[in-house]
Amino acid sequence: MTTPIGGGTDLALRPSDGARADVRPTLTSSTPAASGPDFASVLGQGVAQANQAEHVALEKADALARGASDDLHGTMISMKEADISLKLVGTVRNKLLDAFHELWRINL
C-alpha cells in the first residue's frame, strides 16, 4: 500500500514482521521542479549588490574628497549601507561554513 504525502513524496508501507512496517520515503517523478531562482543565483545577486554598494560609496567618498560634491550626509549613508551589506555577506558566508562543518560531523 502506498500513501502519498505532500510534495510528491510517497511513503511505502510494507509489513515486515507482524505489526511493524518498513517505512521508506521514496521520491517520484512527479516531484515538481523549483520554479523560483536557485540558491546560488540568489547568493550571487546578494554579493553583486554588496559589491555595487561598495563601489557607489567609494565614488561618493572620492567626489567628496575632491570637492566635486558637498553631500556629506548622502556619502555617509552610502558608506554605512555598503558596510552593512558587506557585513551581511560575511555573516551569510560564516553561517554557510558552520552548516557545512555541522553536516560534515554527522555520522551516518
CNS distance restraints for C-alpha pairs under 8 A (distance, minus, plus):
assign (resid   1 and name CA) (resid  12 and name CA) 6.66 0.50 0.50
assign (resid   1 and name CA) (resid  13 and name CA) 5.98 0.50 0.50
assign (resid   1 and name CA) (resid  14 and name CA) 7.14 0.50 0.50
assign (resid   2 and name CA) (resid  10 and name CA) 6.56 0.50 0.50
assign (resid   2 and name CA) (resid  11 and name CA) 6.03 0.50 0.50
assign (resid   2 and name CA) (resid  12 and name CA) 4.98 0.50 0.50
assign (resid   2 and name CA) (resid  13 and name CA) 6.32 0.50 0.50
assign (resid   3 and name CA) (resid  10 and name CA) 6.00 0.50 0.50
assign (resid   3 and name CA) (resid  11 and name CA) 5.57 0.50 0.50
assign (resid   3 and name CA) (resid  12 and name CA) 6.78 0.50 0.50
assign (resid   3 and name CA) (resid  13 and name CA) 7.84 0.50 0.50
assign (resid   4 and name CA) (resid   8 and name CA) 6.98 0.50 0.50
assign (resid   4 and name CA) (resid   9 and name CA) 6.27 0.50 0.50
assign (resid   4 and name CA) (resid  10 and name CA) 4.63 0.50 0.50
assign (resid   4 and name CA) (resid  11 and name CA) 6.30 0.50 0.50
assign (resid   5 and name CA) (resid   9 and name CA) 5.40 0.50 0.50
assign (resid   5 and name CA) (resid  10 and name CA) 5.72 0.50 0.50
assign (resid   5 and name CA) (resid  11 and name CA) 6.84 0.50 0.50
assign (resid   7 and name CA) (resid  31 and name CA) 6.52 0.50 0.50
assign (resid   7 and name CA) (resid  32 and name CA) 7.73 0.50 0.50
assign (resid   8 and name CA) (resid  27 and name CA) 6.96 0.50 0.50
assign (resid   8 and name CA) (resid  28 and name CA) 6.38 0.50 0.50
assign (resid   8 and name CA) (resid  30 and name CA) 5.93 0.50 0.50
assign (resid   8 and name CA) (resid  31 and name CA) 4.84 0.50 0.50
assign (resid   8 and name CA) (resid  32 and name CA) 7.49 0.50 0.50
assign (resid   9 and name CA) (resid  25 and name CA) 6.61 0.50 0.50
assign (resid   9 and name CA) (resid  26 and name CA) 5.98 0.50 0.50
assign (resid   9 and name CA) (resid  27 and name CA) 5.14 0.50 0.50
assign (resid   9 and name CA) (resid  28 and name CA) 6.33 0.50 0.50
assign (resid   9 and name CA) (resid  31 and name CA) 7.29 0.50 0.50
assign (resid  10 and name CA) (resid  25 and name CA) 5.86 0.50 0.50
assign (resid  10 and name CA) (resid  26 and name CA) 5.42 0.50 0.50
assign (resid  10 and name CA) (resid  27 and name CA) 6.48 0.50 0.50
assign (resid  10 and name CA) (resid  28 and name CA) 7.05 0.50 0.50
assign (resid  11 and name CA) (resid  23 and name CA) 6.60 0.50 0.50
assign (resid  11 and name CA) (resid  24 and name CA) 5.92 0.50 0.50
assign (resid  11 and name CA) (resid  25 and name CA) 4.73 0.50 0.50
assign (resid  11 and name CA) (resid  26 and name CA) 6.40 0.50 0.50
assign (resid  12 and name CA) (resid  22 and name CA) 7.62 0.50 0.50
assign (resid  12 and name CA) (resid  23 and name CA) 5.93 0.50 0.50
assign (resid  12 and name CA) (resid  24 and name CA) 5.66 0.50 0.50
assign (resid  12 and name CA) (resid  25 and name CA) 6.50 0.50 0.50
assign (resid  12 and name CA) (resid  26 and name CA) 7.37 0.50 0.50
assign (resid  13 and name CA) (resid  21 and name CA) 5.91 0.50 0.50
assign (resid  13 and name CA) (resid  22 and name CA) 5.84 0.50 0.50
assign (resid  13 and name CA) (resid  23 and name CA) 5.41 0.50 0.50
assign (resid  13 and name CA) (resid  24 and name CA) 7.36 0.50 0.50
assign (resid  14 and name CA) (resid  21 and name CA) 5.30 0.50 0.50
assign (resid  14 and name CA) (resid  22 and name CA) 5.39 0.50 0.50
assign (resid  14 and name CA) (resid  23 and name CA) 7.23 0.50 0.50
assign (resid  15 and name CA) (resid  19 and name CA) 6.78 0.50 0.50
assign (resid  15 and name CA) (resid  20 and name CA) 5.88 0.50 0.50
assign (resid  15 and name CA) (resid  21 and name CA) 4.20 0.50 0.50
assign (resid  15 and name CA) (resid  22 and name CA) 6.30 0.50 0.50
assign (resid  16 and name CA) (resid  20 and name CA) 6.30 0.50 0.50
assign (resid  16 and name CA) (resid  21 and name CA) 5.61 0.50 0.50
assign (resid  16 and name CA) (resid  22 and name CA) 6.37 0.50 0.50
assign (resid  17 and name CA) (resid  21 and name CA) 7.08 0.50 0.50
assign (resid  27 and name CA) (resid  31 and name CA) 7.07 0.50 0.50
assign (resid  34 and name CA) (resid  38 and name CA) 7.75 0.50 0.50
assign (resid  37 and name CA) (resid  41 and name CA) 6.54 0.50 0.50
assign (resid  37 and name CA) (resid  42 and name CA) 6.74 0.50 0.50
assign (resid  38 and name CA) (resid  42 and name CA) 6.49 0.50 0.50
assign (resid  39 and name CA) (resid  43 and name CA) 6.10 0.50 0.50
assign (resid  40 and name CA) (resid  44 and name CA) 5.99 0.50 0.50
assign (resid  41 and name CA) (resid  45 and name CA) 6.04 0.50 0.50
assign (resid  42 and name CA) (resid  46 and name CA) 6.28 0.50 0.50
assign (resid  43 and name CA) (resid  47 and name CA) 6.34 0.50 0.50
assign (resid  44 and name CA) (resid  48 and name CA) 6.13 0.50 0.50
assign (resid  45 and name CA) (resid  49 and name CA) 6.06 0.50 0.50
assign (resid  46 and name CA) (resid  50 and name CA) 6.22 0.50 0.50
assign (resid  46 and name CA) (resid  89 and name CA) 7.34 0.50 0.50
assign (resid  47 and name CA) (resid  51 and name CA) 6.13 0.50 0.50
assign (resid  47 and name CA) (resid  89 and name CA) 6.46 0.50 0.50
assign (resid  48 and name CA) (resid  52 and name CA) 6.11 0.50 0.50
assign (resid  49 and name CA) (resid  53 and name CA) 6.12 0.50 0.50
assign (resid  50 and name CA) (resid  54 and name CA) 6.23 0.50 0.50
assign (resid  50 and name CA) (resid  82 and name CA) 6.33 0.50 0.50
assign (resid  50 and name CA) (resid  85 and name CA) 5.08 0.50 0.50
assign (resid  50 and name CA) (resid  86 and name CA) 5.82 0.50 0.50
assign (resid  50 and name CA) (resid  89 and name CA) 7.51 0.50 0.50
assign (resid  51 and name CA) (resid  55 and name CA) 6.35 0.50 0.50
assign (resid  51 and name CA) (resid  82 and name CA) 7.91 0.50 0.50
assign (resid  51 and name CA) (resid  86 and name CA) 7.80 0.50 0.50
assign (resid  52 and name CA) (resid  56 and name CA) 6.23 0.50 0.50
assign (resid  53 and name CA) (resid  57 and name CA) 6.14 0.50 0.50
assign (resid  53 and name CA) (resid  78 and name CA) 7.26 0.50 0.50
assign (resid  53 and name CA) (resid  81 and name CA) 7.06 0.50 0.50
assign (resid  53 and name CA) (resid  82 and name CA) 5.00 0.50 0.50
assign (resid  53 and name CA) (resid  85 and name CA) 7.59 0.50 0.50
assign (resid  54 and name CA) (resid  58 and name CA) 6.19 0.50 0.50
assign (resid  54 and name CA) (resid  79 and name CA) 7.33 0.50 0.50
assign (resid  54 and name CA) (resid  82 and name CA) 4.90 0.50 0.50
assign (resid  54 and name CA) (resid  83 and name CA) 7.63 0.50 0.50
assign (resid  55 and name CA) (resid  59 and name CA) 6.16 0.50 0.50
assign (resid  56 and name CA) (resid  60 and name CA) 6.21 0.50 0.50
assign (resid  56 and name CA) (resid  78 and name CA) 7.18 0.50 0.50
assign (resid  57 and name CA) (resid  61 and name CA) 6.12 0.50 0.50
assign (resid  57 and name CA) (resid  75 and name CA) 6.55 0.50 0.50
assign (resid  57 and name CA) (resid  78 and name CA) 4.96 0.50 0.50
assign (resid  57 and name CA) (resid  79 and name CA) 5.01 0.50 0.50
assign (resid  57 and name CA) (resid  82 and name CA) 6.65 0.50 0.50
assign (resid  58 and name CA) (resid  62 and name CA) 6.01 0.50 0.50
assign (resid  58 and name CA) (resid  79 and name CA) 7.56 0.50 0.50
assign (resid  59 and name CA) (resid  63 and name CA) 6.13 0.50 0.50
assign (resid  60 and name CA) (resid  64 and name CA) 6.11 0.50 0.50
assign (resid  60 and name CA) (resid  69 and name CA) 7.81 0.50 0.50
assign (resid  60 and name CA) (resid  75 and name CA) 5.56 0.50 0.50
assign (resid  60 and name CA) (resid  78 and name CA) 7.76 0.50 0.50
assign (resid  61 and name CA) (resid  65 and name CA) 6.11 0.50 0.50
assign (resid  61 and name CA) (resid  75 and name CA) 6.04 0.50 0.50
assign (resid  62 and name CA) (resid  66 and name CA) 6.17 0.50 0.50
assign (resid  63 and name CA) (resid  67 and name CA) 6.15 0.50 0.50
assign (resid  63 and name CA) (resid  68 and name CA) 5.06 0.50 0.50
assign (resid  63 and name CA) (resid  69 and name CA) 5.48 0.50 0.50
assign (resid  64 and name CA) (resid  68 and name CA) 6.01 0.50 0.50
assign (resid  64 and name CA) (resid  69 and name CA) 4.88 0.50 0.50
assign (resid  64 and name CA) (resid  70 and name CA) 6.01 0.50 0.50
assign (resid  64 and name CA) (resid  71 and name CA) 7.12 0.50 0.50
assign (resid  64 and name CA) (resid  72 and name CA) 7.13 0.50 0.50
assign (resid  64 and name CA) (resid  75 and name CA) 7.65 0.50 0.50
assign (resid  71 and name CA) (resid  75 and name CA) 6.18 0.50 0.50
assign (resid  72 and name CA) (resid  76 and name CA) 6.13 0.50 0.50
assign (resid  73 and name CA) (resid  77 and name CA) 6.26 0.50 0.50
assign (resid  74 and name CA) (resid  78 and name CA) 6.15 0.50 0.50
assign (resid  75 and name CA) (resid  79 and name CA) 6.16 0.50 0.50
assign (resid  76 and name CA) (resid  80 and name CA) 6.15 0.50 0.50
assign (resid  77 and name CA) (resid  81 and name CA) 6.11 0.50 0.50
assign (resid  78 and name CA) (resid  82 and name CA) 6.15 0.50 0.50
assign (resid  79 and name CA) (resid  83 and name CA) 6.16 0.50 0.50
assign (resid  80 and name CA) (resid  84 and name CA) 6.13 0.50 0.50
assign (resid  81 and name CA) (resid  85 and name CA) 6.11 0.50 0.50
assign (resid  82 and name CA) (resid  86 and name CA) 6.15 0.50 0.50
assign (resid  83 and name CA) (resid  87 and name CA) 6.17 0.50 0.50
assign (resid  84 and name CA) (resid  88 and name CA) 6.11 0.50 0.50
assign (resid  85 and name CA) (resid  89 and name CA) 6.30 0.50 0.50
assign (resid  86 and name CA) (resid  90 and name CA) 6.21 0.50 0.50
assign (resid  87 and name CA) (resid  91 and name CA) 6.08 0.50 0.50
assign (resid  88 and name CA) (resid  92 and name CA) 6.14 0.50 0.50
assign (resid  89 and name CA) (resid  93 and name CA) 6.16 0.50 0.50
assign (resid  90 and name CA) (resid  94 and name CA) 6.19 0.50 0.50
assign (resid  91 and name CA) (resid  95 and name CA) 6.14 0.50 0.50
assign (resid  92 and name CA) (resid  96 and name CA) 6.14 0.50 0.50
assign (resid  93 and name CA) (resid  97 and name CA) 6.24 0.50 0.50
assign (resid  94 and name CA) (resid  98 and name CA) 6.13 0.50 0.50
assign (resid  95 and name CA) (resid  99 and name CA) 6.14 0.50 0.50
assign (resid  96 and name CA) (resid 100 and name CA) 6.12 0.50 0.50
assign (resid  97 and name CA) (resid 101 and name CA) 6.15 0.50 0.50
assign (resid  98 and name CA) (resid 102 and name CA) 6.09 0.50 0.50
assign (resid  99 and name CA) (resid 103 and name CA) 6.20 0.50 0.50
assign (resid 100 and name CA) (resid 104 and name CA) 6.09 0.50 0.50
assign (resid 101 and name CA) (resid 105 and name CA) 6.34 0.50 0.50
assign (resid 102 and name CA) (resid 106 and name CA) 6.73 0.50 0.50
